[in-house]
Amino acid sequence: MAPTARTGSWKHRFKEQEQLLANADNILRLSTLTEIRSPEDVVTLHRHLGACIQETRQLEDKLAKKLSKKLKNQVPNNGRGIQRQNSIGPFLAWLKENGAKMNGCSIAAFEGYGLGIKLDQTAAKNSLIMSVPSKLFMSTDSAKRSILSNLFDKLDILKNMPNVLLAIHLLVEKFSPNSFWKSYINTLPKTYNTILYFTQLELEELAGSCALEPSYTQIRSIIRQYAYFYKVFATLDHEIGELMHKFSFKEYCWAVSTVMTRQNLVPLAPNQTFLIPLFDMCNHANGGIITDYNPETDQLECLASKDFQEGEQLFIFYGKRSNSEILGHNGFFYEDNEHDYRLVSMCTAVPKRVELLKSMGMPPSFLIQITKDTKTISDDLLAFTRVMCLPSDQIDQWMPKEKSAALAKPDCPLDAQLTKRCWDYLKIRLTVELAHFKTTIEEDLEILNKPNLSENMKLIVKLRLSEKRLLKSFAAVVEEMSQK
């Protein structure tokens, strides 16, 4: 737990700060509740947390106004409020001064993408497009060398969670008057479409999606981290305490979202997370990894993934993720995702069926991964379904290993009635999965055509649609196979 705040830990004490500390205690209590037994409990908990956060935001807004008047000559603005487009010139000068290179490319705005990298001339596949020296990276290592070093030694959360350390490092630099990364930080988006910016009502629209449970877990974790750090920073009398008097839930969400959407792993050092200026302006597209760290030049090098024409946008590949994961980690939906999939959970707790599965070397629960290219049923799913549909009085006769192994074979000799039960079981399982959604495919298409639909809702509806279509597609595969 964070230490109890001492009166006078801040040089400027306002009643809102005391109320915020009380709120932080309440958030820590709520966010660590273990009595969560059902999805309804999760929703109720998050509604309570949402009310606490709403009150916290209101208090922080009031406090910010008071601090702005009281401390206006003490804490530099450090570029906050600068329009992102207007920050590009100083950023390019900073890059050049520190050895970064852009070969025939520039920073430009693209409709639907925001800022990205534009090719100003043709580029052949595998040609070097840009390079960024490691000294420009913000990393967990640079955080340890900063004024966070003492705090790092004291707080396990900073030692054990590199992404959290990087988020706090980013905020310290944002609030520092002479940060080396000032020009870079000014180019970062002022807000994001990550789930941290979703309202409670928007989150509840994810019902039925694979994104819902991870979203709630992630939000609960971030809210708890905020409350913990608010109490920590309230106790500090040294330099970082004064820098972080502007720490707020809004700022923490921004820092966490920046790290979530832009972090990279580089083989420069093990167990490190990086923010890489310039490189992180590249948007995502299908493809392969076309960046690498060059130890000889100590820089990240970005290569062309294909032959590019003048005026094209340079895309990079963020990795093989479903759209559910992309929304959760990156805050967007990718229409042409070659790696999209929908998970369906299969499980049983019936002792005899668990024992039979164990004799087959199978766990009592597993996940089916459905893709648009799924045209058949895996042996594991086939075996699990047969185990689930066996009449109770027949389970023992299938228990010997030589017999249980046959359940995973397509040509396993089963009577027609049992075979029909297996197909019906799978159809019902997929029907139940689709029933978890609040809307149909047709209703989602109508919603997308509504004017003034928020960006968050567009993302949610597109994700729901993609998952439903995958489930429907697999249901058609099951139906087709059941007719053979």
DAMOZI-V819930 format. One record per pair of residues at least 24 apart in sequence whose ideal C-beta (glycine too) atoms are under 10 Angstrom apart, sorted by the first residue. I is the first residue (numbers start at 1). J is the second residue. D is the distance in Angstrom with one decimal. If there is no record, write none. Layout:
BEGIN
i = [I	I]
j = [J	J]
d = [D	D]
END
This chain:
BEGIN
i = [1	1	1	1	1	2	2	2	2	2	2	2	2	2	2	2	2	3	3	3	3	3	3	4	4	4	5	5	5	5	5	5	5	6	6	6	8	9	9	9	9	9	9	10	10	10	10	10	10	10	10	10	11	11	11	11	11	11	11	12	12	12	12	12	12	12	12	13	14	14	14	14	14	14	15	15	15	15	16	16	16	16	16	16	16	16	16	16	17	17	17	17	17	17	17	17	18	18	19	19	19	19	19	19	20	20	20	20	20	20	20	20	20	20	20	20	21	21	21	21	22	23	23	23	23	23	23	23	23	23	24	24	24	24	24	24	24	24	24	24	24	24	25	25	25	26	26	26	26	26	27	27	27	27	27	27	27	27	27	27	27	27	28	28	28	28	28	28	28	29	30	30	30	30	31	31	31	31	31	31	31	31	31	31	32	32	32	33	36	36	39	39	39	39	39	42	42	42	42	42	43	43	43	43	43	43	45	45	46	46	46	46	46	46	46	46	47	47	47	49	49	49	49	49	49	49	50	50	50	50	50	50	51	52	52	52	53	53	53	53	53	53	53	53	54	54	54	56	56	56	56	56	56	56	57	57	57	59	59	60	60	60	60	60	60	60	61	61	63	63	63	64	64	64	64	67	67	68	70	71	71	71	74	74	74	75	75	75	75	75	75	75	76	76	76	76	76	76	77	77	78	78	78	78	78	78	78	78	78	78	79	79	79	79	79	79	79	80	80	80	80	80	80	80	81	81	82	82	82	82	83	83	84	84	84	84	84	84	84	84	85	85	85	86	86	87	87	87	87	87	87	87	88	88	88	88	88	89	90	90	90	90	90	91	91	91	91	91	91	91	91	91	92	92	92	93	94	94	94	94	94	94	94	94	94	94	95	95	95	95	95	95	95	95	97	98	98	98	98	98	98	98	99	99	99	99	99	99	99	99	100	100	100	100	100	100	100	100	100	100	100	100	101	101	101	101	101	101	101	101	101	102	102	102	102	102	102	103	103	103	103	103	103	103	104	104	104	104	104	104	105	105	105	105	105	105	105	105	105	105	107	107	107	108	108	108	110	110	112	112	113	113	113	113	113	113	114	114	114	114	115	115	115	115	115	115	116	116	116	116	116	116	117	117	117	117	117	117	117	117	117	117	117	118	118	118	118	118	118	119	119	119	119	119	119	119	119	120	120	121	121	121	121	122	122	122	122	122	122	122	123	123	123	123	123	123	123	123	123	124	124	124	124	124	125	125	125	125	125	125	125	126	126	126	126	126	126	127	127	127	127	128	128	128	128	128	129	129	129	129	129	129	129	129	129	129	129	129	130	130	130	130	130	130	130	130	130	130	130	131	131	131	131	131	131	131	131	131	132	132	132	132	132	132	132	132	132	132	132	133	133	133	133	133	134	134	134	134	134	134	134	134	134	134	134	134	135	135	135	136	136	136	136	136	136	136	136	136	136	137	137	137	137	137	137	137	137	137	137	137	137	137	137	138	138	138	138	138	138	138	138	138	138	138	138	138	138	138	138	138	138	139	139	139	139	139	139	139	139	139	139	139	139	139	140	140	140	140	140	140	140	140	140	141	141	141	141	141	141	141	141	142	142	142	142	142	142	142	142	143	143	143	143	143	143	143	143	144	144	145	146	146	146	146	146	146	147	147	147	147	147	147	147	148	148	148	149	150	150	150	150	151	151	151	151	151	151	151	151	154	155	155	155	157	157	157	157	158	158	161	161	161	162	162	162	162	162	162	162	163	163	163	163	163	164	164	164	164	164	164	164	164	164	164	165	165	165	166	166	166	166	166	166	166	166	166	166	167	167	167	167	167	167	167	167	167	167	167	167	167	167	167	167	168	168	168	168	168	168	168	168	168	168	168	169	169	169	169	170	170	170	170	170	170	170	170	171	171	171	171	171	171	171	171	171	171	171	171	171	172	172	172	172	172	172	173	173	174	174	174	174	174	174	175	175	175	175	175	175	175	175	176	176	176	177	181	181	183	184	184	184	184	184	185	185	185	187	187	187	187	188	188	188	188	188	188	188	188	188	188	189	189	189	189	189	189	190	191	191	191	191	191	192	192	192	192	192	192	192	192	192	192	192	193	193	193	193	193	193	193	193	193	193	193	193	194	194	194	194	194	194	194	194	194	194	194	194	194	194	194	194	194	194	195	195	195	195	195	195	195	195	195	195	195	196	196	196	196	196	196	196	196	196	196	196	197	197	197	197	197	197	197	198	198	198	198	198	198	198	199	199	199	201	202	202	202	202	202	203	203	204	204	205	205	205	205	205	205	205	205	205	205	206	206	206	206	206	206	206	206	206	207	207	207	207	207	208	208	208	208	208	208	208	208	208	208	208	209	209	209	209	209	209	209	209	209	209	209	209	210	210	210	210	210	210	210	210	210	210	210	210	210	210	211	211	211	211	211	211	211	211	211	211	211	211	212	212	214	214	214	214	214	215	215	215	217	218	218	218	218	219	221	222	222	222	222	222	222	223	223	223	225	225	226	226	226	226	226	227	257	257	260	260	260	260	261	261	261	261	261	262	263	264	264	264	264	264	265	265	266	266	266	266	267	267	267	268	268	268	268	268	269	274	276	276	278	279	280	281	281	282	282	282	282	282	282	283	283	283	283	283	283	283	283	284	284	284	284	284	284	284	284	284	284	284	285	285	285	285	285	285	285	285	285	285	286	286	286	286	286	286	286	286	287	287	287	287	287	288	288	289	289	289	289	290	290	290	290	291	291	322	322	322	322	322	322	323	323	323	323	323	323	323	324	324	324	326	326	327	327	327	327	327	328	331	331	331	332	332	332	333	333	333	333	333	333	333	333	334	334	335	335	337	337	338	338	338	339	340	340	340	340	340	340	340	340	341	341	341	341	341	341	341	341	341	341	341	342	342	342	342	342	342	342	342	342	342	342	342	342	342	342	343	343	343	343	343	343	343	344	344	344	344	344	344	344	344	344	344	344	344	345	345	346	346	346	346	346	346	346	347	347	348	348	348	350	350	350	350	352	352	352	352	352	352	353	353	353	353	353	353	353	354	355	355	355	356	356	356	356	356	356	356	356	356	356	356	356	357	357	357	357	357	357	358	358	359	359	359	359	359	359	359	359	359	360	360	360	360	360	360	360	360	360	360	360	360	361	361	361	361	362	362	362	362	368	368	368	368	368	369	370	370	370	370	370	370	370	370	370	371	371	371	372	372	372	372	372	373	374	374	374	374	375	375	375	375	375	375	376	376	376	376	377	377	377	377	377	377	377	377	378	379	379	379	379	380	381	381	381	382	382	382	382	382	382	382	382	383	383	383	383	384	384	384	384	385	385	385	385	385	385	385	385	386	386	386	386	386	386	386	387	388	388	388	388	388	389	389	389	389	389	389	389	389	389	389	389	390	390	390	390	391	391	391	394	410	419	420	422	422	423	423	423	423	423	424	424	425	426	426	426	426	426	426	426	427	427	427	427	429	429	430	430	430	430	430	430	430	430	431	431	433	433	433	433	433	434	434	434	434	434	436	436	437	437	437	437	437	438	439	439	439	440	440	441	441	441	441	441	444	444]
j = [25	28	32	228	231	28	155	157	227	228	229	230	231	232	233	234	235	154	231	232	234	235	236	231	234	235	230	231	232	233	234	235	236	234	235	237	237	233	234	235	236	237	241	67	233	234	235	236	237	241	242	245	70	71	74	237	241	242	245	63	66	67	70	71	74	242	245	234	59	62	63	66	67	70	59	62	63	66	58	59	60	61	62	63	64	65	66	67	59	60	63	66	67	230	234	245	59	234	55	56	58	59	62	63	55	56	59	60	62	63	227	230	231	234	248	249	227	230	231	234	59	52	53	55	56	59	60	227	230	249	52	56	224	226	227	228	229	230	231	232	234	249	227	230	231	51	52	55	56	227	52	53	56	220	223	224	226	227	228	230	231	249	223	224	226	227	228	230	231	227	220	223	224	227	219	220	221	222	223	224	225	226	227	228	220	224	227	220	216	220	207	212	213	216	436	212	213	216	217	220	200	203	204	207	212	216	216	220	200	203	204	215	216	219	220	223	200	203	204	200	216	219	220	223	224	227	199	200	201	203	219	223	200	223	227	249	200	219	223	226	227	249	250	253	199	200	249	223	226	227	230	248	249	250	248	249	250	248	249	230	246	247	248	249	250	251	248	250	245	246	248	246	248	250	251	245	246	246	245	242	245	246	177	242	245	175	176	177	242	243	245	246	175	176	177	178	179	182	175	177	173	174	175	176	177	178	179	182	185	186	174	179	182	183	185	186	187	174	175	185	186	190	246	251	186	190	185	186	187	190	186	190	109	114	115	186	187	188	189	190	109	115	187	186	187	182	183	184	185	186	187	188	115	183	186	187	281	183	182	183	184	186	187	182	183	184	185	186	187	277	278	281	183	187	278	183	136	180	181	182	183	184	186	187	277	278	130	132	133	136	183	184	277	278	183	132	133	135	136	180	183	277	131	132	133	135	136	297	298	299	130	131	132	133	135	136	276	277	278	279	299	300	128	129	130	131	132	133	278	299	301	129	130	131	132	278	302	127	128	129	130	131	302	304	128	129	130	304	308	310	129	130	278	282	302	304	308	312	313	314	187	278	281	281	311	313	283	313	283	332	281	283	284	313	315	332	189	281	283	332	187	188	189	281	282	283	281	282	283	313	314	315	278	279	281	282	283	302	312	313	314	315	316	308	310	311	312	313	314	304	308	309	310	311	312	313	314	310	311	308	309	310	311	304	307	308	309	310	311	312	303	304	306	307	308	309	310	312	314	303	304	306	307	308	290	303	304	305	306	307	308	290	303	304	305	306	307	303	304	307	308	294	301	302	303	304	279	282	290	291	301	302	303	304	305	308	314	316	278	279	281	282	291	299	300	301	302	303	314	278	279	291	294	297	299	300	301	302	276	277	278	279	280	291	293	299	300	301	302	277	297	298	299	300	266	268	269	274	276	293	294	295	297	298	299	300	180	298	299	180	181	184	275	276	277	278	279	299	300	181	264	266	268	272	273	274	275	276	277	279	293	299	300	166	169	170	173	179	180	181	184	185	258	259	262	263	273	274	275	276	277	165	166	169	263	264	266	268	269	272	273	274	275	276	164	165	166	169	269	271	272	273	274	165	169	268	269	271	272	273	274	166	169	173	180	181	272	274	275	167	168	169	170	172	173	272	273	169	272	169	172	173	176	179	180	240	172	173	176	238	239	240	243	172	173	240	240	236	238	239	240	229	232	233	236	238	240	241	244	232	228	229	232	225	228	229	232	229	232	221	225	273	259	263	265	271	272	273	274	256	259	260	263	273	221	222	225	228	229	252	255	256	259	273	259	272	273	255	256	258	259	262	263	272	273	274	275	222	225	229	251	252	253	254	255	256	257	258	259	260	263	273	275	225	229	232	233	240	244	247	252	255	256	259	255	259	273	275	251	254	255	256	258	259	262	275	229	233	243	244	246	247	248	251	252	254	255	256	258	239	240	243	244	247	255	243	255	243	246	251	254	255	258	240	242	243	244	245	246	247	251	239	240	243	243	275	277	277	275	276	277	278	280	258	275	277	277	278	280	281	254	255	257	258	261	262	275	277	280	281	254	257	258	261	262	331	254	250	253	254	257	331	253	254	256	257	258	260	261	262	330	331	332	257	261	327	330	331	332	333	454	455	456	458	459	218	219	222	253	254	256	257	258	260	261	327	328	329	330	331	332	456	459	219	222	257	260	327	328	329	331	456	459	460	222	223	249	250	252	253	254	256	257	260	331	250	253	254	257	331	455	456	327	331	454	456	457	459	460	454	456	457	457	454	456	457	459	460	456	460	438	460	437	438	439	447	456	457	460	461	463	464	324	327	437	438	459	460	463	464	467	436	437	438	439	464	433	434	435	436	437	438	439	464	467	468	471	323	324	327	342	436	437	460	463	464	466	467	468	322	323	324	325	327	328	341	342	343	344	345	367	463	467	322	323	324	325	326	327	328	459	460	463	464	467	324	436	324	325	327	328	329	324	327	328	328	256	260	328	329	253	256	249	252	253	256	257	260	249	252	253	252	256	250	251	252	253	256	252	330	331	328	329	330	331	318	329	330	331	332	330	329	291	293	300	316	318	293	319	291	292	293	300	292	293	295	293	295	298	299	300	293	300	300	302	302	316	316	314	316	313	314	315	316	317	318	313	314	315	316	318	330	332	334	315	316	317	318	319	321	326	330	332	334	337	313	314	315	316	317	318	334	336	337	338	315	317	320	334	336	337	338	339	315	316	317	318	338	316	317	316	317	318	319	314	315	316	317	316	317	369	371	463	466	467	470	459	462	463	465	466	467	470	463	466	467	459	463	456	459	460	462	463	463	455	456	459	455	459	462	458	459	460	461	462	463	465	466	462	466	462	466	372	466	371	372	373	371	370	371	372	463	466	467	469	470	367	368	369	370	371	372	373	374	466	467	470	368	369	370	371	372	374	433	466	467	468	469	470	471	473	474	367	368	369	370	433	467	470	368	369	370	381	426	429	430	432	433	470	471	474	429	433	380	381	384	385	388	426	429	384	388	384	387	388	387	388	392	395	387	390	392	395	396	399	384	387	388	389	390	392	395	387	395	396	399	383	386	387	388	390	395	396	398	399	403	404	407	383	384	387	388	404	407	399	404	387	398	399	400	401	403	404	405	407	384	386	387	398	399	401	403	404	405	406	407	408	401	404	405	408	387	404	407	408	426	429	430	433	474	470	430	433	467	470	471	473	474	475	477	470	473	474	466	469	470	473	474	473	470	473	474	477	473	474	476	477	480	481	410	477	480	481	410	422	423	426	474	477	478	481	408	407	408	409	410	408	408	426	478	407	408	409	410	412	422	426	481	407	408	409	412	408	422	425	426	421	422	423	424	425	426	429	478	412	414	418	419	421	422	425	422	421	422	425	426	429	414	417	418	419	420	421	422	423	424	425	426	414	418	421	422	417	418	421	418	481	482	482	478	482	478	479	481	482	483	478	482	478	474	475	477	478	479	481	482	475	478	479	482	475	478	471	472	474	475	476	477	478	479	471	475	467	468	471	474	475	467	468	471	472	475	467	471	464	465	467	468	471	464	464	465	468	464	468	465	468	469	471	472	468	469]
d = [9.6	7.3	9.7	7.8	8.1	7.9	9.0	9.8	7.9	5.0	7.6	7.9	3.4	4.8	9.0	8.3	7.6	9.8	7.0	7.1	8.8	5.0	9.7	7.7	9.0	7.6	9.1	6.2	9.2	9.2	3.9	5.5	9.8	8.2	6.1	8.7	8.6	8.9	5.6	5.2	6.8	6.2	7.1	9.7	9.0	6.7	9.5	9.0	8.9	7.5	8.6	6.4	9.5	9.1	9.3	8.7	8.9	7.3	8.3	9.9	8.3	6.9	5.4	6.8	9.4	9.7	7.4	9.9	9.6	8.4	6.0	5.5	7.7	8.5	9.3	9.3	9.2	9.6	9.2	4.8	7.6	9.2	5.3	4.1	9.2	9.7	7.2	9.3	8.6	9.8	6.5	9.5	9.4	9.4	7.2	9.0	9.8	9.5	8.3	8.9	9.9	5.4	9.3	9.0	9.2	6.4	5.3	6.9	9.9	7.1	9.4	6.5	9.5	8.3	8.8	9.4	9.5	7.2	6.6	6.0	9.8	5.9	8.6	6.2	5.0	7.0	9.7	7.7	8.4	9.6	9.2	8.1	9.8	7.9	4.0	7.8	8.9	4.6	5.2	9.8	8.2	9.8	7.6	9.8	7.7	9.9	5.7	9.2	9.5	8.3	5.3	7.6	7.5	9.8	5.9	6.9	7.4	3.9	9.0	8.7	9.9	9.3	9.2	6.4	9.8	4.8	6.7	9.6	7.9	9.2	8.8	8.5	8.9	9.2	9.4	5.2	7.9	9.4	5.5	3.9	9.1	9.5	7.1	9.4	9.1	6.8	9.9	9.4	9.8	9.8	8.4	8.3	8.2	9.2	9.3	8.8	7.7	5.5	9.0	8.8	8.4	8.7	6.6	9.0	9.6	8.2	8.4	7.7	6.3	7.1	8.8	9.6	5.9	7.0	7.2	9.1	6.0	10.0	9.2	8.8	9.7	7.9	6.9	5.7	9.2	10.0	8.0	4.5	9.5	8.8	9.2	9.2	9.0	8.1	8.8	9.8	9.4	9.4	6.5	8.5	9.7	6.1	10.0	9.6	9.9	9.3	9.9	9.2	8.3	8.7	8.7	8.2	5.4	9.4	8.0	6.2	6.7	9.4	9.8	9.6	9.4	9.2	4.4	6.5	6.7	8.9	8.8	8.7	9.2	9.4	8.1	7.5	7.2	9.1	10.0	6.5	7.2	9.5	9.9	9.2	7.3	8.9	9.8	8.1	9.4	6.9	9.6	7.7	7.8	7.7	7.5	7.0	8.5	8.3	4.1	8.4	9.7	9.6	9.8	9.1	8.5	6.3	6.5	6.7	6.3	8.7	6.6	6.0	7.6	8.4	8.4	9.0	5.7	7.9	6.7	4.1	9.6	7.3	8.9	8.8	8.1	8.9	9.4	9.9	9.5	9.1	9.8	5.1	9.2	9.6	9.3	9.1	9.4	8.3	7.0	7.6	6.2	7.8	6.9	6.9	7.3	8.1	9.4	8.5	9.8	9.6	7.1	9.0	8.8	3.9	4.8	8.8	8.0	9.5	9.2	6.6	9.9	9.4	8.5	4.8	9.8	7.2	8.8	9.6	4.6	6.4	9.5	6.9	4.9	7.6	8.1	9.6	8.7	9.6	8.9	7.5	8.5	9.0	8.8	8.2	3.9	7.1	9.7	9.7	8.2	9.9	9.2	7.8	9.4	7.4	8.1	8.6	6.8	5.9	9.4	9.0	6.3	6.5	5.6	8.9	9.7	9.0	8.3	8.5	4.6	7.7	8.0	9.5	9.6	7.7	7.2	6.6	5.0	6.3	9.8	6.3	9.9	7.4	5.9	9.2	8.1	9.5	8.2	9.3	6.2	4.9	8.4	9.1	9.6	8.6	9.5	7.6	4.9	8.6	9.7	7.4	9.8	7.6	5.8	5.8	6.4	8.2	9.6	9.7	9.8	7.5	9.4	10.0	9.2	8.6	5.6	6.3	9.7	9.9	9.3	9.7	9.0	9.9	9.7	6.2	8.2	8.0	6.2	9.6	9.2	7.9	7.5	5.5	9.4	9.5	9.9	5.0	9.4	7.2	9.4	9.0	7.0	8.9	8.1	10.0	7.6	10.0	8.4	5.6	9.9	8.8	6.1	6.7	4.9	5.0	7.2	8.0	8.0	8.9	5.7	5.4	8.1	8.6	9.8	6.8	4.1	8.6	8.9	9.8	9.0	6.7	7.4	6.0	7.2	8.2	4.6	7.1	6.0	6.7	5.0	7.6	6.0	6.5	8.0	8.8	9.1	5.4	9.4	9.7	7.4	6.4	5.8	5.7	9.8	9.1	9.2	4.6	9.0	7.2	4.3	8.5	8.8	8.6	8.2	9.9	6.6	9.1	5.7	8.1	9.0	8.1	5.5	7.0	5.2	5.2	8.3	7.8	5.2	6.3	8.4	9.2	9.6	6.6	5.0	9.1	8.7	9.8	5.9	7.5	6.0	8.1	9.9	9.1	8.8	9.5	8.6	5.1	6.5	5.6	9.5	8.3	6.0	9.8	6.3	7.1	9.8	8.9	9.5	9.7	8.7	7.8	5.0	9.4	8.3	9.2	9.1	10.0	7.8	7.2	4.7	6.7	4.9	7.2	5.7	6.4	5.4	5.4	9.5	9.7	9.9	5.9	4.8	8.3	8.0	10.0	7.9	6.4	4.7	8.2	8.0	6.0	9.5	8.8	9.0	7.7	9.7	9.6	9.4	5.1	6.3	7.3	8.9	8.0	9.1	8.7	8.1	7.5	9.5	7.3	5.2	7.9	9.4	8.8	9.1	9.6	8.6	7.4	7.8	9.0	10.0	4.8	6.9	5.5	7.8	9.3	9.9	9.7	7.8	6.8	6.5	6.6	7.2	9.9	9.2	5.9	7.6	8.9	9.8	9.3	9.7	9.7	9.3	6.9	4.1	8.0	7.9	9.4	7.1	8.3	9.8	9.5	8.4	8.1	8.0	5.4	6.8	4.7	7.4	9.0	9.7	5.1	5.8	7.6	8.7	7.8	5.0	5.5	8.1	9.8	9.9	8.6	6.3	9.9	5.8	9.6	8.9	9.1	6.9	9.1	8.9	8.9	9.6	9.1	9.5	9.6	7.3	3.6	8.8	8.1	9.2	9.8	9.5	8.9	10.0	9.9	6.4	7.7	8.8	9.5	9.8	9.0	6.6	9.9	8.2	8.2	5.5	5.3	7.7	6.2	9.9	6.8	9.9	9.6	7.6	9.6	8.1	9.9	7.8	9.4	8.0	9.3	6.4	9.8	9.9	8.9	8.9	8.9	7.1	7.2	7.0	8.4	9.2	9.8	10.0	9.5	8.4	9.6	9.3	8.7	9.7	6.7	6.6	4.3	9.6	7.8	5.3	7.4	6.4	5.6	9.4	9.3	6.2	9.8	8.8	9.9	9.5	7.9	8.4	9.7	9.4	9.9	7.9	8.4	9.4	8.9	5.1	9.9	6.8	9.1	5.2	8.0	6.7	9.3	8.5	9.5	9.8	7.1	9.7	9.1	4.1	4.9	8.9	7.4	4.8	8.7	9.5	9.7	9.9	9.3	7.0	9.7	9.6	9.2	8.6	9.0	8.6	7.2	9.6	9.7	8.7	9.2	10.0	8.8	9.7	8.7	4.8	9.1	6.1	6.8	9.9	7.1	9.2	10.0	8.5	7.0	8.4	6.7	9.7	6.0	7.2	8.3	4.8	9.6	9.6	9.6	6.5	6.0	7.1	9.7	9.6	9.4	9.9	9.3	8.7	7.7	8.7	7.6	9.6	9.4	9.2	4.7	6.7	8.5	5.7	8.3	8.5	9.4	9.6	6.2	8.9	8.5	7.5	8.3	8.0	9.5	4.3	8.4	9.2	8.9	9.5	9.3	7.8	9.0	9.5	7.7	8.4	9.6	9.7	5.7	9.7	7.9	8.9	9.6	8.7	9.8	8.6	8.4	7.7	8.4	9.3	9.5	7.7	9.4	9.0	7.2	8.1	9.9	8.2	7.4	9.4	4.1	7.5	8.2	6.3	9.9	9.1	5.0	9.5	8.8	9.1	8.5	8.9	4.1	6.5	9.3	9.6	5.7	6.2	9.2	6.2	9.0	9.8	9.7	8.0	9.8	8.1	4.4	9.4	6.0	6.6	8.4	7.9	8.1	7.7	4.0	9.3	9.7	10.0	6.3	9.3	9.1	9.3	7.2	6.1	9.5	7.6	8.8	9.4	9.8	6.1	9.1	9.5	10.0	9.0	4.5	8.7	6.5	5.6	8.3	8.8	10.0	7.0	9.3	7.3	7.9	9.4	6.9	9.9	9.8	9.7	5.4	9.3	8.9	8.0	9.1	7.6	9.8	9.6	7.6	5.1	6.4	9.1	6.3	9.4	8.7	8.4	9.8	9.7	7.0	8.6	9.6	8.9	7.0	5.0	7.8	9.8	7.8	9.2	8.9	9.5	9.4	9.7	5.9	7.4	7.6	10.0	6.4	6.6	5.3	9.3	8.9	7.7	7.6	8.0	3.7	3.4	6.8	8.7	6.8	7.4	8.1	9.5	9.6	6.4	8.8	9.0	8.5	7.5	7.9	5.8	5.9	9.3	5.7	9.3	7.2	9.3	4.4	8.5	9.9	9.2	8.9	6.4	5.4	9.0	9.7	9.7	8.8	6.6	8.9	8.4	4.3	8.1	9.5	5.6	5.7	9.6	8.5	6.2	9.3	8.6	9.1	9.0	7.8	8.2	9.8	5.6	9.6	9.2	8.4	6.1	9.8	9.3	8.8	6.7	9.3	9.6	9.6	9.0	7.3	7.0	5.6	9.2	9.5	7.8	9.3	9.4	7.3	7.9	9.7	9.3	4.7	7.9	8.8	9.8	9.7	7.0	8.4	5.7	7.3	7.7	9.5	7.2	5.1	5.7	8.6	8.9	9.2	8.4	9.9	8.2	10.0	9.6	10.0	9.9	8.7	8.8	4.9	6.3	8.1	5.4	8.4	5.4	8.0	8.2	9.8	8.5	9.9	8.6	5.9	9.5	8.8	7.9	9.5	9.2	9.9	8.6	5.8	6.5	4.3	9.6	9.2	6.8	8.4	5.6	7.6	9.0	10.0	8.8	9.9	6.4	6.7	6.8	4.5	8.9	9.2	7.8	7.3	7.8	6.5	9.3	8.5	9.4	3.5	7.5	6.8	8.9	8.2	7.8	9.9	9.9	8.5	6.8	9.8	8.3	6.3	7.4	4.8	7.8	6.9	7.5	4.2	9.7	9.2	9.7	5.8	8.3	6.2	9.9	8.3	9.5	9.4	6.5	7.2	6.5	9.0	8.8	9.0	9.4	8.8	8.9	9.4	9.3	7.7	5.6	9.8	5.4	7.9	9.8	6.4	8.6	7.2	9.7	9.0	9.9	5.9	8.2	8.9	5.6	9.8	9.6	9.3	7.8	9.5	6.9	9.7	7.8	5.1	8.9	9.2	4.5	5.9	9.5	7.7	9.5	9.5	7.7	8.7	9.3	8.0	9.1	8.8	9.3	8.0	9.6	6.9	6.9	9.8	6.2	8.8	9.7	7.3	9.9	9.4	4.9	6.0	4.7	8.5	9.6	8.4	9.8	9.3	7.1	8.6	7.7	4.7	8.1	9.7	9.4	8.4	7.9	4.8	8.7	8.9	4.1	6.0	9.3	8.0	4.8	6.8	6.0	7.5	9.8	9.4	9.8	4.4	8.3	6.5	9.3	9.9	7.1	7.4	9.7	5.7	9.5	7.6	8.1	9.5	8.9	9.0	7.1	5.5	8.1	8.1	9.6	7.4	9.1	9.6	8.2	7.6	6.2	9.4	8.6	8.6	9.1	9.5	9.2	7.0	4.9	7.7	8.7	9.3	5.4	6.6	9.9	7.7	8.9	6.7	9.2	8.2	9.6	7.2	9.7	9.7	5.4	10.0	7.8	5.7	8.8	6.2	6.0	9.9	6.1	8.3	8.1	7.1	5.7	9.4	8.6	9.6	9.9	9.4	10.0	8.6	5.9	7.8	5.8	9.2	4.9	8.9	10.0	9.0	10.0	7.6	9.1	9.8	7.8	9.9	4.6	6.6	9.7	6.6	6.7	9.0	9.0	8.8	9.4	8.1	9.3	9.6	8.4	9.7	9.1	9.7	9.9	8.2	9.9	9.1	9.7	9.1	5.0	6.8	7.5	4.6	9.7	9.0	7.1	9.0	9.0	9.2	8.0	6.5	6.4	9.5	9.5	8.1	7.3	5.7	6.5	9.2	9.3	9.9	5.9	9.0	9.4	9.6	7.0	9.9	7.4	8.9	9.8	9.8	7.7	8.9	7.4	7.1	6.5	9.3	9.4	4.6	7.5	7.7	7.1	9.6	7.9	9.9	7.9	6.4	8.3	6.9	8.3	7.9	9.4	9.8	4.8	3.8	8.5	8.7	9.0	9.9	9.8	9.9	9.0	4.8	8.4	10.0	5.6	5.8	8.5	9.9	7.1	7.0	7.6	8.9	9.2	5.8	9.2	9.8	9.0	8.1	6.0	9.6	9.2	9.1	9.8	6.2	8.9	9.2	4.3	4.8	9.2	8.3	5.3	9.4	9.1	7.2	8.9	9.4	9.5	7.8	8.9	8.5	9.9	8.5	7.9	9.9	8.6	6.6	8.2	7.5	3.7	9.1	9.8	8.2	9.9	9.0	8.4	9.7	5.0	9.4	9.1	8.2	6.7	5.9	7.1	7.6	9.6	9.2	5.7	8.3	6.4	4.5	9.8	9.9	6.8	9.7	9.1	7.6	9.0	9.3	5.7	9.5	9.1	9.2	6.4	5.4	7.4	7.9	10.0	10.0	6.0	9.8	7.9	6.3	9.1	8.4	6.8	9.3	8.7	9.8	7.8	6.3	5.2	6.9	10.0	7.3	7.4	9.9]
END
